[in-house]
């Protein structure tokens, strides 16, 4: 295990910088969750609620990895701390799959792919529940395998829909690519295959922040498009009703004459 010796002044400076970065990150995640929860309350669009759950689950997963959950959310609960990563990481992927299916309107392109994503989400939900009692060493190995499958499935779905002309899918694929690239780079750094100029922890935080922001913008763009289509459909229906009314008036006038 590598050991680093610090001068006290350097250690205090680094600790202050680390605490500031983490505070900004978790504050950003909470703000995104609260704002999207507000959008759900005002619009009743369940996609906002799913995204809120995804952001909170992702934040708790990263908080657990950095020890903040054990310090602030469930202090002294060693059992929950031991299982929390598998529980909340699985829940994060469950909500990510559901959010992907809803945001990309997969059912409009392929019922089979939509069903596949639905069952993938169910598997991750069950995995999260089983992680409460199952051995962590076993569950985390299975989770890593399922994580690779889920990430590449979501990316493949996004690329496929992008090629089909889905504008939202293009930005969605870019958002997931940020998180995947940051996670892959952090893994290479931790395995000492490459040496990055910044800490792998900060790289993951950066990737998660960019992905969360882009997904929020994508969700807002999708909602705006849905609203525009609804307004256009209502306007078209009104015009058809007006035309039908005018036609009926002409017929009535002709019959009277």
C-alpha positions in Angstrom: 0.0 0.0 0.0 1.5 3.3 -1.0 2.1 5.8 1.8 2.6 9.6 1.3 4.2 11.8 4.0 3.0 15.4 4.2 4.3 18.5 5.9 1.5 19.8 8.2 1.0 23.0 6.3 0.7 21.2 2.9 -1.7 18.6 4.5 -3.9 21.3 5.9 -3.9 23.2 2.5 -4.8 20.0 0.6 -7.5 19.0 3.1 -9.1 22.5 2.8 -9.1 22.3 -1.0 -10.5 18.8 -0.9 -13.3 19.7 1.5 -14.2 22.8 -0.7 -14.4 20.7 -3.9 -16.5 18.1 -2.3 -18.8 20.6 -0.7 -19.3 22.3 -4.1 -20.0 18.9 -5.7 -22.5 17.7 -3.2 -24.2 21.1 -3.1 -24.5 21.0 -6.8 -26.1 17.5 -6.8 -28.6 18.5 -4.1 -29.5 21.7 -5.9 -30.1 19.6 -9.1 -32.2 17.1 -7.2 -34.3 19.8 -5.5 -34.9 21.8 -8.7 -36.0 18.7 -10.6 -38.3 17.6 -7.8 -39.9 21.1 -8.0 -40.4 20.5 -11.8 -42.0 17.2 -11.1 -44.4 18.8 -8.6 -45.4 21.6 -11.0 -45.5 19.4 -14.2 -46.4 16.0 -12.9 -43.9 14.6 -15.4 -42.5 11.4 -13.8 -39.3 11.7 -15.7 -38.3 14.6 -13.5 -38.9 12.4 -10.4 -36.8 9.5 -11.8 -34.0 12.0 -12.6 -34.2 13.4 -9.0 -33.8 9.8 -7.6 -30.9 9.1 -10.0 -29.0 12.3 -8.9 -29.6 11.5 -5.2 -28.6 7.9 -5.6 -25.4 8.8 -7.5 -24.5 11.5 -4.9 -25.0 9.0 -2.0 -22.9 6.4 -3.8 -20.0 8.8 -4.3 -20.5 10.1 -0.8 -20.2 6.6 0.6 -17.0 5.9 -1.4 -15.5 9.0 0.2 -16.6 8.2 3.7 -19.0 11.1 4.1 -22.1 9.0 4.3 -20.7 7.1 7.3 -19.7 10.4 8.8 -22.9 12.3 8.4 -25.8 10.1 7.1 -25.4 6.9 9.1 -22.7 7.4 11.7 -21.5 4.3 13.5 -23.6 2.0 11.4 -20.9 -0.2 10.1 -23.3 -2.8 8.7 -25.0 -0.3 6.4 -21.6 1.3 5.4 -20.4 -2.2 4.4 -23.4 -2.8 2.1 -24.2 0.8 1.0 -22.0 1.0 -2.1 -23.6 -2.1 -3.7 -27.1 -1.0 -2.6 -27.0 2.6 -3.9 -24.8 1.9 -6.9 -27.3 -0.7 -8.0 -30.2 1.7 -7.4 -28.4 4.4 -9.4 -28.1 2.1 -12.4 -31.8 1.1 -12.0 -32.9 4.7 -12.1 -30.4 5.4 -15.0 -31.9 2.7 -17.1 -35.5 3.9 -16.4 -34.5 7.5 -17.1 -32.8 6.5 -20.3 -35.9 4.6 -21.6 -38.2 7.5 -20.8 -36.0 10.3 -22.0 -35.1 8.7 -25.3 -38.6 7.5 -26.0 -37.3 4.1 -26.8 -40.8 2.6 -27.0 -41.5 4.7 -30.1 -38.6 3.1 -31.9 -38.5 -0.5 -30.7 -40.8 -2.3 -28.3 -38.2 -5.0 -27.9 -35.4 -2.7 -26.8 -37.8 -0.9 -24.5 -38.8 -4.2 -22.9 -35.1 -5.1 -22.5 -34.3 -1.9 -20.7 -37.4 -2.4 -18.5 -36.2 -5.8 -17.4 -32.6 -4.5 -17.0 -34.0 -1.9 -14.6 -35.9 -4.6 -12.6 -32.7 -6.7 -12.3 -30.8 -3.7 -10.8 -33.6 -3.0 -8.4 -33.6 -6.6 -7.2 -29.9 -6.5 -7.0 -30.1 -3.4 -4.8 -32.5 -5.2 -2.5 -30.5 -8.4 -2.3 -27.4 -6.4 -1.5 -28.8 -5.6 1.9 -28.2 -9.1 3.1 -25.8 -10.7 0.6 -22.0 -10.7 1.1 -20.4 -7.5 -0.2 -17.4 -9.3 -1.7 -19.7 -11.3 -3.9 -22.2 -8.6 -4.8 -19.6 -6.0 -5.8 -18.0 -8.5 -8.3 -21.4 -9.2 -9.8 -22.2 -5.5 -9.8 -19.0 -4.6 -11.8 -19.9 -7.1 -14.4 -23.5 -5.8 -14.6 -22.2 -2.2 -14.6 -20.2 -2.8 -17.8 -23.2 -4.4 -19.4 -25.6 -1.6 -18.4 -23.3 1.3 -19.4 -22.5 -0.2 -22.9 -26.2 -1.1 -23.4 -27.2 2.5 -22.6 -24.4 3.9 -24.8 -25.3 1.5 -27.7 -29.0 2.5 -27.4 -28.0 6.2 -27.5 -25.8 5.8 -30.5 -28.5 3.7 -32.3 -31.2 6.3 -31.7 -28.8 9.1 -32.7 -28.4 7.3 -36.1 -32.1 7.1 -36.3 -32.4 10.9 -36.1 -33.2 11.3 -32.4 -31.7 14.7 -31.5 -32.0 14.1 -27.7 -30.0 10.8 -28.1 -27.0 12.7 -29.5 -26.6 14.8 -26.4 -27.5 11.9 -24.1 -24.7 9.8 -25.6 -22.3 12.7 -25.1 -23.3 13.0 -21.4 -22.8 9.3 -20.7 -19.5 9.3 -22.6 -18.2 11.9 -20.1 -18.9 9.7 -17.1 -17.6 6.6 -18.8 -14.4 8.3 -19.9 -13.7 9.7 -16.5 -14.4 6.4 -14.8 -12.1 4.6 -17.3 -9.3 7.1 -16.8 -9.7 6.9 -13.0 -9.4 3.1 -13.2 -6.2 3.3 -15.3 -4.8 5.8 -12.8 -5.6 3.5 -9.8 -4.0 0.6 -11.6 -0.9 2.7 -12.2 -1.2 2.1 -15.9 -1.2 5.9 -16.6 -0.3 8.8 -14.4 -2.9 11.6 -14.4 -2.1 15.2 -13.4 -5.1 15.3 -11.1 -6.5 12.9 -8.5 -8.7 10.1 -9.9 -11.3 11.0 -7.2 -11.6 14.5 -8.7 -11.8 13.1 -12.2 -14.8 11.0 -11.2 -16.4 14.1 -9.5 -15.8 16.1 -12.7 -17.3 13.4 -14.9 -20.3 13.0 -12.7 -20.9 16.8 -12.5 -20.7 17.2 -16.3 -22.9 14.2 -16.9 -25.5 15.4 -14.3 -25.6 18.9 -15.8 -25.9 17.6 -19.4 -28.7 15.2 -18.4 -30.6 18.0 -16.7 -30.3 20.1 -19.8 -31.4 17.2 -22.0 -34.4 16.6 -19.8 -35.4 20.3 -20.0 -34.9 20.1 -23.8 -37.1 17.0 -24.1 -39.8 18.5 -22.0 -39.8 21.6 -24.1 -40.1 19.5 -27.3 -43.0 17.6 -25.8 -44.7 20.8 -24.8 -44.2 22.3 -28.3 -45.7 19.1 -29.9 -48.6 19.3 -27.6 -49.3 22.9 -28.3 -49.0 22.2 -32.1 -51.4 19.3 -31.8 -53.9 21.5 -29.9 -53.5 24.3 -32.4 -54.1 21.9 -35.3 -57.1 20.4 -33.5 -58.6 23.9 -33.0 -58.0 24.8 -36.6 -59.8 21.6 -37.7 -62.7 22.3 -35.4 -62.9 25.9 -36.7 -62.9 24.6 -40.3 -65.6 22.0 -39.5 -67.7 24.7 -37.8 -67.4 27.1 -40.7 -68.3 24.2 -43.1 -71.3 23.3 -41.1 -72.4 27.0 -41.0 -72.1 27.2 -44.8 -74.2 24.0 -45.2 -76.9 25.4 -42.8 -76.9 28.7 -44.7 -77.3 26.9 -48.0 -80.1 24.8 -46.7 -81.9 27.8 -45.3 -81.5 29.7 -48.6 
